[in-house]
Amino acid sequence: MTFGVALLLVGGFLLGGAYSIFRADSDTEGRTGAQIGFAVLLLVAALLASVAGVLYLV
């Protein structure tokens, strides 16, 4: 397994985490600001890792 493939796997894992947090139900009406902020943070990290993995493979 190359480093690029490992970065793609990490990106997919982070993307799944962002999706899971965004879809999580809370006791309050709608999502809290912390949930949205953390989901966006994970989404940015997932995109960076995925792009870096693709660029490493190219």
N, C-alpha and C positions, 0 to 999 in steps of 0.2 A: 504494500500500500504506500503510495507516495504522499508527500506532504500536501499536495493539492487536493487529493481525495479526502484526506483527513480534515482539511479546512471545509470542504463541502459538507462533510458529515456533521461537523460542529455547527455550520450554518443552518443545516436542516434541524438539528436539535434545538437551536435557539429559536428558530422560526416556530417550531412546535410549542415551545414554552410561551412565546408571545401569544400564539393563538389560544393556548389553554388559559392564560391569565385574562385575555380579553373576553373569553366566553364564560368565565367563572361567574356564578351567581353570587350576589351579595345580599345582605339583609336590608340594605337601603334601596331606595328606588333608583334604578340605573347603576352605572359604574362610578366608583369613587375616583377622585383625581389621582390618587396613588396607583390605582390599578391601571389607569390609562397611561400614566407616566412610565410605569415599569414595563408595560407592554410595548410602548414606543421605543424605550431604551433597548429592549431585547430585539425588536424588529430592526433597529439600526445596526446592532451588533451582528445579527444574522445576515443582513445584506452585505455588510463589510466582509464578513468571513466568507460568504459565498462568492463575492466578486474577487476576493483575493485568491480563493481556490481556483476559480476559472482562469484568472490571469497567470497563476503559477503553472497551470497545466498547458497553457498556450505557449 
